[in-house]
């Protein structure tokens, strides 16, 4: 098994809970890739997908996407050839594909569309999805997690006070994420 972590917008693999998760997975002698995605402040979907393609995820790969990284994973799955599969997808605070962001001035660079995600195409490449979202997420609406869960037929882990799984209400950075690690390890 191998694991791929796609970080979110405005961050890098060295921030938040990412280093802790990478270390915990490596301790268990599981291969993990956490690429530093280009232009994280103003990401371009095709550039992020190129990074994912370099890793060549396959039927033994667990994909983890946080926020915009989760959107990239779903867009990658939409584009896969029919025969390609992946083992599991875990989405943390991931926007719905038909996000209101498509209509804002922010340049969404193909992450978001008016049509949203093609859930049927996505599900043809993986049959094990987990969505993790917090009701108090101040960046990605909780409803996006609900929509993704429904569209993917996913297991839903709902939290009350984790915000965007980065910085808490007290301003402290979330450095560990044991609930996510548990979901990864259930895959073995």
RAKAWO-V822101 format. One record per residue. RES is the residue in three letters. NEAR is the number of other C-alpha atoms within 8 Angstrom. Layout:
BEGIN
RES:NEAR, RES:NEAR
END
This chain:
BEGIN
UNK:8, UNK:10, UNK:12, UNK:12, UNK:12, UNK:14, UNK:16, UNK:13, UNK:11, UNK:7, UNK:9, UNK:10, UNK:10, UNK:6, UNK:8, UNK:10, UNK:11, UNK:11, UNK:10, UNK:10, UNK:11, UNK:10, UNK:8, UNK:9, UNK:12, UNK:10, UNK:7, UNK:6, UNK:6, UNK:10, UNK:9, UNK:11, UNK:9, UNK:10, UNK:8, UNK:7, UNK:11, UNK:7, UNK:7, UNK:11, UNK:7, UNK:8, UNK:12, UNK:11, UNK:10, UNK:6, UNK:10, UNK:12, UNK:11, UNK:8, UNK:10, UNK:9, UNK:8, UNK:6, UNK:7, UNK:6, UNK:10, UNK:9, UNK:8, UNK:9, UNK:13, UNK:15, UNK:13, UNK:14, UNK:19, UNK:14, UNK:15, UNK:13, UNK:14, UNK:18, UNK:14, UNK:13, UNK:12, UNK:10, UNK:10, UNK:9, UNK:10, UNK:10, UNK:6, UNK:8, UNK:5, UNK:6, UNK:5, UNK:9, UNK:9, UNK:14, UNK:12, UNK:13, UNK:13, UNK:13, UNK:14, UNK:13, UNK:17, UNK:16, UNK:13, UNK:13, UNK:12, UNK:11, UNK:11, UNK:6, UNK:9, UNK:11, UNK:5, UNK:7, UNK:5, UNK:6, UNK:6, UNK:10, UNK:8, UNK:7, UNK:12, UNK:13, UNK:11, UNK:8, UNK:6, UNK:10, UNK:11, UNK:7, UNK:8, UNK:6, UNK:9, UNK:12, UNK:9, UNK:9, UNK:13, UNK:12, UNK:8, UNK:8, UNK:13, UNK:13, UNK:15, UNK:13, UNK:15, UNK:15, UNK:12, UNK:10, UNK:13, UNK:7, UNK:5, UNK:11, UNK:10, UNK:12, UNK:6, UNK:11, UNK:15, UNK:9, UNK:9, UNK:11, UNK:13, UNK:8, UNK:8, UNK:10, UNK:7, UNK:12, UNK:8, UNK:10, UNK:8, UNK:8, UNK:9, UNK:8, UNK:8, UNK:12, UNK:14, UNK:13, UNK:10, UNK:11, UNK:12, UNK:12, UNK:6, UNK:5, UNK:6, UNK:7, UNK:8, UNK:11, UNK:9, UNK:7, UNK:10, UNK:6, UNK:6, UNK:7, UNK:11, UNK:8, UNK:8, UNK:9, UNK:7, UNK:6, UNK:7, UNK:5
END
